[in-house]
């Protein structure tokens, strides 16, 4: 269980505090995969950072007894001045892995970037960073995977490999998924959370979450477009 108790998250702006969440109290179950739904700018990525522990609420608390990953995305958390090998070793030590070398070999073989594995991350293309970040995220065992707009990266052969590994991970654990692809939510998630009005609304059935999301955001936007 991931427990929100009176959680508020805001950022300063010229107009004052911009709230992402305001006084949220909610339990998100971790015995299933849950989709996070909302349009751009509503706070989906902020929510994932809060759950993953890389950001903190301004008020309230978020607690869990589960081992939760950082958001699996495009490698944005990699340290640019360090090489992929150095990043891998650093993260492995933080996670508490004893056999750091095995993690290093896994990420190096998965990323398939050759000698660039020992070059600074800041010299990489976005695709290379994605490969390293994706491999590093899947190199460890977590109770819950946070997936933020993630998809397989690279050429077709690499995508097949990535999808297979990702699917194996999903089969062995549960995920919290941020994605604009409704089909992906339907395929991977059983329940859903909709972010609206600075609150989180949990639905046992992912179809109910999708219906609320579309009724709140999609259909009104289409109506405005038509008019």
Residue frames as a rotation matrix with the C-alpha (Angstrom) as fourth column:
UNK 1
0.570 0.822 0.000 0.00
0.822 -0.570 0.000 0.00
0.000 0.000 -1.000 0.00
UNK 2
-0.669 -0.650 0.361 1.09
0.630 -0.753 -0.189 3.55
0.395 0.101 0.913 -0.78
UNK 3
0.203 0.793 -0.574 -0.56
0.979 -0.178 0.101 5.84
-0.022 -0.583 -0.812 1.76
UNK 4
-0.541 -0.230 0.809 -1.12
0.326 -0.944 -0.050 9.58
0.776 0.237 0.585 1.23
UNK 5
0.104 0.559 -0.822 -2.06
0.995 -0.057 0.087 11.49
0.002 -0.827 -0.562 4.39
UNK 6
0.747 0.325 -0.580 -3.02
0.386 -0.922 -0.019 15.16
-0.541 -0.210 -0.815 4.06
UNK 7
-0.222 -0.920 0.322 -0.53
0.799 0.018 0.602 15.60
-0.560 0.391 0.731 1.21
UNK 8
0.889 0.356 -0.287 -0.08
0.124 -0.792 -0.598 18.98
-0.441 0.496 -0.748 -0.45
UNK 9
-0.165 -0.933 0.318 2.44
0.811 0.055 0.582 19.78
-0.561 0.354 0.748 -3.14
UNK 10
0.896 0.443 -0.014 2.91
0.365 -0.757 -0.541 23.23
-0.251 0.480 -0.841 -4.63
UNK 11
-0.188 -0.934 0.303 5.46
0.982 -0.178 0.061 25.35
-0.003 0.309 0.951 -6.43
UNK 12
-0.089 0.130 -0.988 5.95
0.322 -0.934 -0.152 29.11
-0.943 -0.332 0.041 -6.16
UNK 13
-0.170 0.057 0.984 4.82
0.974 -0.140 0.177 31.23
0.148 0.989 -0.032 -9.09
UNK 14
-0.918 -0.180 0.352 4.27
0.187 -0.982 -0.016 34.93
0.349 0.051 0.936 -9.82
UNK 15
-0.121 0.963 0.242 0.62
-0.385 -0.270 0.883 34.42
0.915 0.014 0.403 -8.99
UNK 16
0.176 0.129 0.976 1.44
-0.982 0.100 0.163 32.70
-0.076 -0.987 0.144 -5.69
UNK 17
-0.531 -0.363 0.766 1.46
-0.441 0.890 0.117 29.01
-0.724 -0.276 -0.632 -4.87
UNK 18
-0.066 0.473 -0.878 0.65
-0.930 0.290 0.226 26.71
0.362 0.832 0.421 -7.76
UNK 19
-0.073 0.120 0.990 -0.85
-0.717 0.684 -0.136 23.58
-0.693 -0.720 0.036 -6.21
UNK 20
-0.634 -0.103 -0.766 -0.39
-0.610 0.676 0.414 20.18
0.475 0.730 -0.492 -7.80
UNK 21
-0.215 0.566 -0.796 -2.01
0.566 0.737 0.371 18.30
0.796 -0.371 -0.478 -4.90
UNK 22
-0.503 0.109 0.857 -3.99
-0.580 -0.778 -0.242 19.82
0.641 -0.619 0.454 -2.03
UNK 23
-0.358 0.318 0.878 -4.78
-0.881 0.196 -0.430 17.94
-0.309 -0.928 0.210 1.20
UNK 24
0.139 0.345 -0.928 -4.89
-0.712 0.686 0.148 14.51
0.688 0.640 0.341 -0.46
UNK 25
-0.374 -0.182 0.909 -5.62
-0.772 0.604 -0.197 11.49
-0.514 -0.776 -0.367 1.71
UNK 26
0.638 0.524 -0.564 -5.75
-0.763 0.526 -0.375 8.24
0.100 0.670 0.736 -0.23
UNK 27
-0.003 -0.606 0.795 -4.46
-0.363 0.742 0.564 4.66
-0.932 -0.287 -0.223 -0.26
UNK 28
0.338 0.013 -0.941 -3.14
-0.930 0.157 -0.332 3.29
0.143 0.988 0.066 -3.55
UNK 29
0.791 -0.004 0.612 -2.94
-0.239 0.919 0.314 -0.53
-0.564 -0.395 0.725 -3.49
UNK 30
-0.054 -0.889 -0.454 0.27
-0.973 -0.055 0.222 -2.24
-0.223 0.454 -0.863 -4.57
UNK 31
-0.347 0.007 0.938 -1.21
-0.097 0.994 -0.043 -5.71
-0.933 -0.106 -0.344 -5.15
UNK 32
0.474 0.483 0.736 -2.12
0.743 0.229 -0.629 -4.76
-0.472 0.845 -0.250 -8.73
UNK 33
-0.672 -0.667 0.323 -0.97
0.732 -0.531 0.426 -2.47
-0.112 0.523 0.845 -11.53
UNK 34
0.288 0.757 -0.587 -2.42
0.677 -0.594 -0.433 1.04
-0.677 -0.273 -0.684 -11.48
UNK 35
-0.178 -0.274 0.945 -2.63
0.907 -0.419 0.050 3.60
0.382 0.866 0.323 -14.29
UNK 36
-0.288 0.026 -0.957 -2.20
0.536 -0.824 -0.183 7.32
-0.794 -0.565 0.224 -13.57
UNK 37
-0.130 0.384 0.914 -4.40
0.976 -0.112 0.186 9.43
0.174 0.916 -0.361 -15.85
UNK 38
0.471 0.289 -0.833 -4.47
0.423 -0.903 -0.074 13.16
-0.774 -0.317 -0.548 -16.53
UNK 39
0.891 -0.111 0.439 -3.53
0.380 -0.345 -0.858 15.67
0.246 0.932 -0.265 -19.24
UNK 40
-0.120 -0.979 0.162 -0.18
0.763 -0.196 -0.616 17.43
0.635 0.050 0.771 -19.59
UNK 41
-0.534 -0.250 0.808 0.56
-0.129 -0.920 -0.369 19.83
0.836 -0.301 0.459 -16.76
UNK 42
0.517 0.835 0.190 -1.79
-0.353 0.006 0.936 18.29
0.780 -0.550 0.298 -14.21
UNK 43
0.210 -0.542 0.814 1.08
-0.977 -0.149 0.153 16.77
0.038 -0.827 -0.561 -12.17
UNK 44
0.951 0.195 -0.240 1.51
-0.210 0.977 -0.039 13.15
0.227 0.088 0.970 -13.23
UNK 45
0.253 -0.939 -0.233 5.33
0.283 0.302 -0.910 13.25
0.925 0.164 0.343 -13.27
UNK 46
-0.318 -0.293 0.902 5.38
-0.702 -0.566 -0.432 15.20
0.637 -0.770 -0.026 -10.00
UNK 47
0.624 0.628 0.465 3.18
-0.781 0.485 0.393 12.50
0.022 -0.608 0.793 -8.46
UNK 48
0.833 -0.352 -0.426 5.61
0.188 0.905 -0.381 9.81
0.520 0.237 0.821 -9.62
UNK 49
-0.190 -0.945 0.266 8.57
-0.026 -0.266 -0.964 11.69
0.981 -0.190 0.026 -8.14
UNK 50
-0.037 0.264 0.964 6.72
-0.944 -0.326 0.053 12.03
0.328 -0.908 0.261 -4.84
UNK 51
0.901 0.419 0.115 5.96
-0.434 0.862 0.262 8.31
0.010 -0.285 0.958 -4.72
UNK 52
0.648 -0.711 -0.272 9.50
0.368 0.605 -0.706 7.42
0.667 0.358 0.654 -5.77
UNK 53
0.676 -0.328 -0.660 11.00
0.668 -0.106 0.737 9.64
-0.312 -0.939 0.148 -3.08
UNK 54
-0.334 -0.838 0.432 12.95
0.935 -0.354 0.035 12.00
0.123 0.415 0.901 -5.34
UNK 55
-0.534 0.250 0.808 10.62
-0.136 -0.968 0.209 14.85
0.835 0.001 0.551 -4.35
UNK 56
-0.798 0.218 -0.562 8.83
0.603 0.289 -0.743 15.63
0.000 -0.932 -0.362 -1.09
UNK 57
0.212 0.927 0.309 5.40
0.793 -0.348 0.499 17.05
0.571 0.140 -0.809 -0.28
UNK 58
-0.478 -0.287 0.830 5.17
-0.129 -0.912 -0.390 20.52
0.869 -0.294 0.399 1.20
UNK 59
-0.301 0.468 0.831 2.68
-0.952 -0.105 -0.286 19.16
-0.047 -0.877 0.477 3.70
UNK 60
0.721 0.672 0.171 1.61
-0.679 0.734 -0.022 15.71
-0.141 -0.100 0.985 4.84
UNK 61
-0.301 -0.828 0.473 3.26
-0.683 0.534 0.499 12.34
-0.666 -0.173 -0.726 4.35
UNK 62
0.541 0.329 -0.775 3.56
-0.763 0.579 -0.287 9.50
0.354 0.746 0.564 1.83
UNK 63
-0.226 -0.591 0.774 4.42
-0.844 0.516 0.148 6.11
-0.487 -0.620 -0.615 3.34
UNK 64
0.623 0.385 -0.681 4.76
-0.670 0.711 -0.212 2.57
0.403 0.589 0.701 2.02
UNK 65
0.377 -0.496 0.782 6.19
-0.497 0.604 0.623 -0.79
-0.781 -0.624 -0.019 3.04
UNK 66
0.862 -0.005 0.507 7.07
0.398 0.626 -0.670 -1.61
-0.314 0.779 0.542 -0.57
UNK 67
-0.254 -0.955 -0.151 10.37
0.356 -0.238 0.904 -1.31
-0.899 0.175 0.401 -2.43
UNK 68
0.757 0.651 0.050 9.57
0.360 -0.353 -0.864 1.22
-0.545 0.672 -0.502 -5.14
UNK 69
-0.051 -0.784 0.619 11.68
0.994 0.021 0.109 2.09
-0.099 0.621 0.778 -8.17
UNK 70
-0.526 -0.086 -0.846 12.53
-0.022 -0.993 0.115 5.55
-0.850 0.079 0.520 -9.38
UNK 71
0.558 0.784 -0.273 10.45
-0.307 -0.111 -0.945 6.64
-0.771 0.611 0.179 -12.41
UNK 72
-0.282 -0.592 0.755 11.54
0.541 0.551 0.635 4.61
-0.792 0.588 0.165 -15.41
UNK 73
0.758 0.545 -0.360 11.71
0.057 -0.604 -0.795 7.07
-0.650 0.582 -0.488 -18.27
UNK 74
0.921 -0.336 0.197 14.26
0.186 -0.065 -0.980 8.57
0.343 0.939 0.003 -20.61
UNK 75
0.212 -0.927 -0.309 17.34
0.918 0.297 -0.262 8.55
0.335 -0.228 0.914 -18.38
UNK 76
0.486 0.037 0.873 16.86
0.058 -0.998 0.011 12.09
0.872 0.045 -0.487 -17.09
UNK 77
0.974 -0.046 0.223 18.24
-0.227 -0.121 0.966 11.12
-0.017 -0.992 -0.129 -13.68
UNK 78
0.574 -0.818 0.036 21.66
0.812 0.562 -0.159 10.16
0.110 0.120 0.987 -14.98
UNK 79
0.552 -0.487 -0.677 24.61
0.133 -0.750 0.648 12.33
-0.823 -0.447 -0.349 -13.92
UNK 80
0.999 0.021 -0.031 25.94
-0.026 -0.204 -0.979 13.96
-0.027 0.979 -0.203 -17.09
UNK 81
0.398 -0.917 0.002 29.58
-0.904 -0.393 -0.165 14.34
0.152 0.064 -0.986 -16.04
UNK 82
-0.188 -0.410 0.892 29.83
-0.576 0.782 0.238 10.63
-0.795 -0.469 -0.383 -15.17
UNK 83
-0.771 -0.102 -0.628 30.08
-0.590 0.484 0.646 7.76
0.238 0.869 -0.433 -17.63
UNK 84
0.302 0.893 -0.334 27.36
-0.682 0.447 0.579 5.15
0.666 0.053 0.744 -17.98
UNK 85
0.014 -0.383 -0.924 29.60
0.373 0.859 -0.351 2.70
0.928 -0.340 0.155 -16.12
UNK 86
-0.915 -0.402 0.037 30.12
0.145 -0.412 -0.900 5.16
0.377 -0.818 0.435 -13.27
UNK 87
-0.366 0.875 0.318 26.41
-0.871 -0.442 0.215 5.94
0.329 -0.198 0.923 -13.11
UNK 88
0.370 0.504 -0.781 25.64
-0.292 0.861 0.417 2.24
0.882 0.073 0.465 -12.97
UNK 89
-0.377 -0.598 -0.707 28.12
0.532 0.484 -0.694 1.57
0.758 -0.638 0.136 -10.17
UNK 90
-0.918 0.022 0.397 26.85
-0.275 -0.756 -0.594 4.56
0.287 -0.654 0.700 -8.20
UNK 91
-0.023 0.996 0.082 23.18
-0.894 -0.057 0.444 3.53
0.447 -0.063 0.892 -8.42
UNK 92
0.258 0.080 -0.963 23.98
0.038 0.995 0.093 -0.11
0.965 -0.061 0.253 -7.62
UNK 93
-0.713 -0.591 -0.376 25.75
0.421 0.068 -0.905 0.93
0.561 -0.804 0.200 -4.43
UNK 94
-0.735 0.518 0.438 22.86
-0.652 -0.717 -0.246 3.21
0.186 -0.467 0.865 -3.41
UNK 95
0.267 0.882 -0.389 20.36
-0.716 0.452 0.532 0.40
0.645 0.137 0.752 -3.97
UNK 96
0.213 -0.275 0.937 22.56
-0.892 0.337 0.302 -1.86
-0.399 -0.900 -0.174 -1.86
UNK 97
0.944 0.083 -0.319 23.51
-0.248 0.818 -0.519 -4.47
0.218 0.569 0.793 -4.45
UNK 98
0.533 -0.783 0.321 26.51
-0.186 0.261 0.947 -6.53
-0.826 -0.564 -0.007 -3.38
UNK 99
-0.109 -0.552 0.827 27.41
0.733 0.517 0.442 -7.83
-0.671 0.654 0.348 -6.84
UNK 100
0.281 0.179 -0.943 27.89
-0.230 -0.941 -0.247 -4.46
-0.932 0.286 -0.224 -8.55
UNK 101
-0.700 -0.661 -0.269 29.82
-0.428 0.088 0.899 -6.04
-0.571 0.745 -0.345 -11.43
UNK 102
-0.660 0.509 0.552 26.87
0.668 0.734 0.122 -8.18
-0.343 0.450 -0.825 -12.49
UNK 103
0.429 0.808 -0.403 24.65
0.518 -0.586 -0.623 -5.09
-0.740 0.058 -0.670 -12.65
UNK 104
-0.003 -0.555 -0.832 27.33
-0.490 -0.724 0.485 -3.28
-0.871 0.409 -0.270 -14.62
UNK 105
-0.905 -0.347 0.246 27.57
-0.004 0.586 0.811 -6.14
-0.425 0.733 -0.531 -17.12
UNK 106
-0.208 0.919 0.335 23.79
0.838 0.345 -0.423 -6.31
-0.505 0.193 -0.842 -17.47
UNK 107
0.550 0.452 -0.702 23.39
0.139 -0.878 -0.457 -2.59
-0.824 0.154 -0.546 -18.26
UNK 108
-0.308 -0.761 -0.570 26.39
-0.558 -0.341 0.756 -2.56
-0.770 0.552 -0.320 -20.61
UNK 109
-0.901 -0.022 0.434 25.14
0.267 0.760 0.592 -5.55
-0.343 0.649 -0.679 -22.56
UNK 110
0.024 0.997 0.080 21.56
0.819 0.026 -0.574 -4.30
-0.574 0.079 -0.815 -22.60
UNK 111
0.376 0.155 -0.914 22.39
-0.056 -0.980 -0.190 -0.75
-0.925 0.123 -0.360 -23.77
UNK 112
0.334 -0.308 0.891 24.55
0.857 0.493 -0.151 -1.91
-0.393 0.814 0.429 -26.71
UNK 113
0.996 -0.014 -0.091 26.41
-0.044 -0.939 -0.342 1.42
-0.080 0.344 -0.935 -27.04
UNK 114
0.588 -0.809 0.004 29.92
0.534 0.385 -0.753 -0.05
0.607 0.445 0.659 -27.25
UNK 115
-0.380 -0.896 -0.230 32.87
0.816 -0.208 -0.539 2.11
0.435 -0.393 0.810 -26.14
UNK 116
-0.287 0.345 0.894 30.50
-0.156 -0.937 0.312 4.99
0.945 -0.049 0.322 -25.38
UNK 117
0.642 0.519 -0.564 29.63
0.410 0.389 0.825 3.19
0.647 -0.761 0.037 -22.15
UNK 118
0.168 -0.687 -0.707 32.86
0.958 -0.055 0.281 4.70
-0.232 -0.725 0.649 -20.78
UNK 119
-0.683 -0.277 0.676 32.20
0.471 -0.874 0.118 8.21
0.558 0.399 0.728 -22.09
UNK 120
-0.918 0.334 -0.213 30.38
-0.002 -0.542 -0.841 10.96
-0.396 -0.771 0.498 -20.12
UNK 121
-0.236 0.933 0.273 26.59
0.816 0.342 -0.466 10.81
-0.528 0.113 -0.842 -20.32
UNK 122
0.251 0.353 -0.901 26.49
-0.008 -0.930 -0.367 14.44
-0.968 0.099 -0.231 -21.46
UNK 123
-0.630 -0.524 -0.573 28.06
-0.590 -0.157 0.792 13.36
-0.505 0.837 -0.210 -24.78
UNK 124
-0.746 0.363 0.558 25.22
0.450 0.893 0.021 10.90
-0.490 0.266 -0.830 -25.50
UNK 125
-0.744 0.664 0.068 22.32
-0.247 -0.369 0.896 11.29
0.620 0.650 0.439 -27.86
UNK 126
-0.195 0.755 0.626 18.85
-0.980 -0.124 -0.156 11.09
-0.040 -0.644 0.764 -26.30
UNK 127
0.637 0.438 -0.635 18.52
-0.547 0.837 0.029 7.55
0.544 0.328 0.772 -27.67
UNK 128
-0.206 -0.806 -0.555 21.75
0.078 0.551 -0.831 6.43
0.975 -0.215 -0.050 -26.01
UNK 129
-0.796 -0.037 0.605 20.67
-0.557 -0.347 -0.754 7.93
0.238 -0.937 0.255 -22.68
UNK 130
0.243 0.965 0.095 17.34
-0.962 0.227 0.152 6.17
0.125 -0.128 0.984 -23.02
UNK 131
0.416 -0.150 -0.897 19.04
-0.186 0.951 -0.245 2.82
0.890 0.269 0.368 -23.55
UNK 132
-0.654 -0.734 -0.183 21.25
0.080 0.174 -0.982 3.23
0.752 -0.657 -0.055 -20.48
UNK 133
-0.657 0.451 0.604 18.44
-0.751 -0.458 -0.475 4.59
0.062 -0.766 0.640 -18.31
UNK 134
0.413 0.847 -0.335 16.05
-0.828 0.502 0.249 1.86
0.379 0.174 0.909 -19.40
UNK 135
0.191 -0.432 -0.881 18.58
0.057 0.901 -0.429 -0.89
0.980 0.031 0.197 -18.76
UNK 136
-0.818 -0.544 0.187 19.61
-0.110 -0.172 -0.979 0.55
0.565 -0.821 0.081 -15.40
UNK 137
-0.296 0.800 0.522 16.00
-0.950 -0.302 -0.077 0.78
0.096 -0.519 0.850 -14.26
UNK 138
0.676 0.632 -0.379 15.35
-0.636 0.760 0.133 -2.87
0.372 0.152 0.916 -15.11
UNK 139
-0.157 -0.854 -0.496 18.57
-0.289 0.520 -0.804 -4.17
0.944 0.016 -0.328 -13.57
UNK 140
-0.921 -0.166 0.352 17.09
-0.367 0.071 -0.927 -4.29
0.129 -0.984 -0.127 -10.06
UNK 141
-0.483 0.774 -0.410 14.20
0.606 0.633 0.482 -6.07
0.632 -0.015 -0.774 -8.39
UNK 142
-0.899 0.289 0.329 11.46
-0.421 -0.780 -0.463 -3.80
0.123 -0.554 0.823 -7.03
UNK 143
-0.612 0.779 0.137 8.00
0.481 0.504 -0.718 -4.48
-0.628 -0.373 -0.683 -5.60
UNK 144
0.595 0.801 -0.060 6.56
0.505 -0.431 -0.748 -1.64
-0.625 0.415 -0.661 -7.67
UNK 145
-0.517 -0.711 0.478 7.88
0.827 -0.270 0.493 -0.17
-0.222 0.650 0.727 -10.92
UNK 146
0.254 0.517 -0.818 7.15
0.148 -0.856 -0.495 3.50
-0.956 0.004 -0.294 -11.63
UNK 147
-0.402 -0.327 0.856 6.81
0.853 0.206 0.479 3.90
-0.333 0.922 0.196 -15.38
UNK 148
0.132 0.371 -0.919 6.61
0.106 -0.927 -0.359 7.47
-0.986 -0.050 -0.161 -16.70
UNK 149
0.749 0.264 -0.607 5.76
-0.531 -0.310 -0.789 7.61
-0.396 0.913 -0.092 -20.42
UNK 150
-0.297 -0.925 0.235 8.16
-0.593 0.372 0.714 4.76
-0.748 0.073 -0.659 -21.05
UNK 151
0.877 0.470 -0.101 8.37
-0.383 0.555 -0.739 2.71
-0.291 0.686 0.666 -24.20
UNK 152
0.480 -0.729 0.489 10.87
0.663 0.666 0.341 0.53
-0.574 0.160 0.803 -25.92
UNK 153
0.598 -0.369 -0.711 13.73
-0.469 -0.881 0.063 2.49
-0.650 0.296 -0.700 -27.47
UNK 154
-0.409 -0.909 0.075 16.09
-0.376 0.243 0.894 2.01
-0.831 0.338 -0.441 -30.39
UNK 155
-0.614 0.125 -0.779 15.81
-0.764 0.152 0.627 0.08
0.197 0.980 0.002 -33.63
UNK 156
0.325 0.900 -0.292 13.31
-0.782 0.429 0.452 -2.72
0.532 0.082 0.843 -34.21
UNK 157
0.098 -0.353 -0.930 15.56
0.235 0.917 -0.323 -5.52
0.967 -0.186 0.173 -32.91
UNK 158
-0.886 -0.462 0.027 16.39
0.111 -0.269 -0.957 -3.53
0.449 -0.845 0.290 -29.78
UNK 159
-0.388 0.826 0.408 12.71
-0.880 -0.464 0.102 -2.71
0.274 -0.319 0.907 -29.25
UNK 160
0.419 0.519 -0.745 11.82
-0.320 0.853 0.413 -6.41
0.849 0.066 0.523 -29.33
UNK 161
-0.328 -0.646 -0.689 14.47
0.511 0.492 -0.705 -7.11
0.795 -0.583 0.169 -26.70
UNK 162
-0.916 -0.026 0.401 13.34
-0.258 -0.728 -0.635 -4.18
0.309 -0.685 0.660 -24.56
UNK 163
-0.033 0.996 0.084 9.67
-0.875 -0.069 0.480 -5.15
0.483 -0.058 0.873 -24.72
UNK 164
0.301 0.108 -0.948 10.46
0.066 0.989 0.134 -8.75
0.951 -0.103 0.290 -23.77
UNK 165
-0.655 -0.622 -0.429 12.49
0.497 0.074 -0.865 -7.72
0.570 -0.779 0.261 -20.73
UNK 166
-0.791 0.417 0.449 9.92
-0.562 -0.786 -0.260 -5.14
0.244 -0.458 0.855 -19.67
UNK 167
0.203 0.926 -0.317 7.10
-0.670 0.367 0.645 -7.65
0.714 0.082 0.696 -19.98
UNK 168
-0.013 -0.296 -0.955 9.02
0.440 0.856 -0.271 -10.16
0.898 -0.424 0.119 -17.85
UNK 169
-0.937 -0.346 0.036 9.50
0.146 -0.485 -0.862 -7.51
0.316 -0.803 0.505 -15.16
UNK 170
-0.454 0.846 0.281 5.81
-0.829 -0.516 0.214 -6.62
0.326 -0.136 0.936 -15.26
UNK 171
0.267 0.548 -0.793 4.86
-0.245 0.834 0.494 -10.28
0.932 0.062 0.357 -14.93
UNK 172
-0.213 -0.484 -0.849 6.96
0.669 0.561 -0.488 -10.55
0.712 -0.672 0.204 -11.76
UNK 173
-0.812 -0.096 -0.576 5.83
0.513 -0.589 -0.625 -7.33
-0.279 -0.803 0.527 -10.08
UNK 174
0.365 0.926 0.096 3.29
0.897 -0.323 -0.302 -4.49
-0.249 0.196 -0.949 -10.32
UNK 175
-0.643 -0.598 0.478 3.52
0.733 -0.661 0.160 -1.07
0.220 0.453 0.864 -11.92
UNK 176
0.251 0.625 -0.740 2.29
0.429 -0.757 -0.494 2.49
-0.868 -0.193 -0.457 -11.57
UNK 177
-0.373 -0.355 0.857 1.98
0.904 0.068 0.421 3.70
-0.207 0.932 0.296 -15.15
UNK 178
0.098 0.330 -0.939 1.86
-0.097 -0.936 -0.339 7.23
-0.990 0.124 -0.060 -16.53
UNK 179
-0.803 -0.312 0.508 0.97
0.452 0.238 0.860 7.15
-0.389 0.920 -0.050 -20.21
UNK 180
-0.438 0.666 -0.604 -1.21
-0.687 -0.681 -0.253 9.03
-0.580 0.304 0.756 -22.69
UNK 181
-0.666 0.164 -0.728 -1.83
-0.530 0.583 0.616 5.75
0.526 0.796 -0.301 -24.51
UNK 182
0.062 0.798 0.600 -5.17
-0.989 0.129 -0.069 4.48
-0.132 -0.589 0.797 -23.23
UNK 183
0.685 0.171 -0.709 -4.57
-0.422 0.886 -0.194 1.13
0.594 0.432 0.678 -24.91
UNK 184
-0.348 -0.892 -0.288 -1.43
-0.112 0.344 -0.932 0.71
0.931 -0.292 -0.220 -22.80
UNK 185
-0.585 0.245 0.773 -3.41
-0.811 -0.200 -0.550 1.34
0.020 -0.949 0.316 -19.61
UNK 186
0.511 0.859 -0.023 -5.98
-0.859 0.511 -0.024 -1.23
-0.009 0.033 0.999 -20.68
UNK 187
0.500 -0.371 -0.783 -3.29
-0.226 0.816 -0.532 -3.77
0.836 0.443 0.324 -21.50
UNK 188
-0.387 -0.879 -0.278 -1.14
0.124 0.249 -0.960 -3.36
0.914 -0.407 0.012 -18.39
UNK 189
-0.901 -0.011 0.434 -3.32
-0.381 -0.456 -0.804 -2.01
0.207 -0.890 0.406 -15.56
UNK 190
-0.537 0.745 -0.394 -6.22
0.740 0.641 0.204 -3.30
0.405 -0.182 -0.896 -13.49
UNK 191
0.389 0.622 -0.680 -7.04
0.859 -0.512 0.023 -0.11
-0.334 -0.592 -0.733 -11.54
UNK 192
-0.110 -0.409 0.906 -6.59
0.743 -0.639 -0.198 3.61
0.660 0.651 0.375 -12.13
UNK 193
-0.069 0.042 -0.997 -6.04
0.764 -0.640 -0.080 7.02
-0.642 -0.767 0.012 -10.54
UNK 194
0.252 0.204 0.946 -7.31
0.795 -0.601 -0.082 10.22
0.551 0.773 -0.314 -12.14
UNK 195
-0.588 -0.465 -0.662 -5.69
0.732 -0.654 -0.190 13.54
-0.345 -0.597 0.725 -11.19
UNK 196
-0.215 0.528 0.822 -8.18
0.547 -0.633 0.549 16.41
0.809 0.567 -0.153 -11.22
UNK 197
0.626 0.497 0.601 -8.97
-0.090 -0.720 0.689 19.47
0.774 -0.485 -0.406 -9.11
UNK 198
-0.158 -0.843 0.515 -5.66
-0.757 -0.231 -0.611 18.96
0.634 -0.486 -0.601 -7.22
UNK 199
0.205 0.297 0.933 -6.97
-0.829 0.560 0.004 15.63
-0.521 -0.774 0.361 -5.93
UNK 200
-0.835 -0.406 -0.371 -6.42
-0.532 0.766 0.361 11.94
0.138 0.499 -0.856 -6.65
UNK 201
0.217 0.953 0.210 -9.43
-0.934 0.265 -0.238 9.77
-0.283 -0.145 0.948 -7.47
UNK 202
-0.805 -0.560 0.196 -8.89
-0.515 0.823 0.238 6.00
-0.295 0.091 -0.951 -7.25
UNK 203
0.336 0.882 -0.330 -10.96
-0.942 0.306 -0.141 3.49
-0.023 0.358 0.933 -9.24
UNK 204
0.103 -0.233 0.967 -10.85
-0.355 0.899 0.255 -0.28
-0.929 -0.370 0.010 -8.71
UNK 205
0.411 0.150 0.899 -11.58
0.696 0.586 -0.415 -0.86
-0.589 0.796 0.137 -12.41
UNK 206
-0.639 -0.746 -0.186 -9.27
0.409 -0.535 0.739 0.78
-0.651 0.396 0.647 -14.97
UNK 207
-0.499 0.518 0.695 -12.26
0.766 -0.111 0.633 1.23
0.405 0.848 -0.341 -17.29
UNK 208
0.596 0.715 -0.365 -13.97
0.802 -0.508 0.314 3.44
0.040 -0.480 -0.877 -14.69
UNK 209
0.059 -0.681 -0.730 -10.80
0.427 -0.644 0.635 5.54
-0.902 -0.349 0.253 -14.41
UNK 210
-0.820 -0.357 0.447 -10.60
0.530 -0.183 0.828 5.89
-0.213 0.916 0.340 -18.20
UNK 211
0.006 0.916 0.400 -14.27
0.894 -0.184 0.409 6.93
0.448 0.355 -0.820 -18.36
UNK 212
0.644 0.188 -0.742 -13.72
0.619 -0.698 0.360 9.63
-0.450 -0.691 -0.566 -15.70
UNK 213
-0.362 -0.882 -0.302 -10.57
0.385 -0.437 0.813 10.85
-0.849 0.178 0.498 -17.47
UNK 214
-0.756 0.086 0.649 -12.30
0.642 -0.092 0.761 11.09
0.125 0.992 0.014 -20.83
UNK 215
0.314 0.947 0.063 -15.43
0.882 -0.316 0.348 12.71
0.350 -0.054 -0.935 -19.38
UNK 216
0.548 -0.150 -0.823 -13.37
0.541 -0.687 0.485 15.27
-0.638 -0.711 -0.295 -17.46
UNK 217
-0.125 -0.802 -0.584 -10.73
-0.081 -0.579 0.811 16.13
-0.989 0.149 0.007 -20.04
UNK 218
-0.823 -0.367 0.435 -11.12
0.334 0.307 0.891 14.57
-0.460 0.878 -0.130 -23.48
UNK 219
-0.163 0.845 0.509 -14.78
0.986 0.121 0.115 15.05
0.036 0.521 -0.853 -24.41
UNK 220
0.630 0.378 -0.678 -14.95
0.450 -0.890 -0.078 18.70
-0.632 -0.256 -0.731 -23.23
UNK 221
-0.287 -0.820 -0.496 -11.79
-0.118 -0.484 0.867 19.48
-0.951 0.307 0.042 -25.20
UNK 222
-0.781 0.059 0.622 -13.27
0.589 0.405 0.700 17.88
-0.210 0.912 -0.351 -28.33
UNK 223
0.286 0.958 0.038 -16.49
0.945 -0.275 -0.180 19.84
-0.162 0.088 -0.983 -27.85
UNK 224
0.401 -0.218 -0.890 -14.56
0.100 -0.955 0.279 23.10
-0.911 -0.200 -0.361 -27.55
UNK 225
-0.691 -0.722 0.038 -12.63
0.062 -0.007 0.998 22.23
-0.720 0.692 0.050 -30.70
UNK 226
-0.472 0.591 0.654 -15.81
0.880 0.355 0.314 21.55
-0.046 0.724 -0.688 -32.66
UNK 227
0.581 0.774 -0.251 -17.40
0.774 -0.621 -0.123 24.79
-0.251 -0.123 -0.960 -31.53
